[in-house]
């Protein structure tokens, strides 16, 4: 669907829920042409087990018109500040 994602890294991090669990963090940059407001992200391991995904990061509209964002794309992460999504 014309979305492009570039994986930057994967790490195991202490959960942000405040408990003693850990979570996998996947860092990436992306340029997407599809709306991000109503998406649902899922991850699957090699055995087919499904995991819910929570997205966090900064996104911005690029090359868009003020009244019509679909003329451009949504940039996920900030390459200038070296902050992936």
Buried (B, 14 or more C-beta within 10 A) or exposed (E): EEEEBEEEEEEEEEEEEEEEEEEEEBBBBBBBEEEEEEEEEEEEEEEEEEEEEEEEBEBEBEEBEEEEBEEBBBBBBBEEEEEBB
